C-alpha cells in the first residue's frame, strides 16, 4: 500500500477528499502533526482496515502458522481441495 503525507491543516480542510483517496485509490494518508511532541496519524480505507484486522486475527490465533506449516504438505493438493469445496 502506498501512502502520501499531508499537514494537519491541509487534512482538516480536505478531509473528504482524503477519505476518498484512502478508500478508492487504496492509498494510506499520513496526517503530520504540526507540534513536534505529537505523533502523526494514519487514515486508511475501510477495506484496507478490515484486511489488516483479519490478518492480525489470523496471526494472533495461530491460523497463519498452521497454514504456513502445511503449505508444502504433500498429503493434499490445495487445488484439489479447493475445487471440491
Residue pairs with C-beta under 8 A, 6 or more apart in sequence:
1 26
1 27
1 28
1 44
1 48
2 26
2 27
2 28
3 27
3 28
3 29
3 30
3 42
4 21
4 27
4 28
4 29
4 30
5 29
5 30
5 31
5 32
5 40
6 14
6 18
6 29
6 30
6 31
6 32
7 31
7 32
7 34
8 31
8 32
8 33
8 34
9 34
11 18
11 29
11 31
11 43
18 29
18 31
18 43
19 43
19 45
21 27
21 29
22 28
22 29
22 43
22 44
22 45
22 48
23 45
23 46
23 47
24 45
26 45
26 47
26 48
28 42
28 43
28 44
28 48
29 42
29 43
29 44
30 40
30 41
30 42
30 43
31 40
31 41
31 42
31 43
32 40
33 39
33 40
33 41
44 52
55 64
57 63
58 64
58 67
59 65
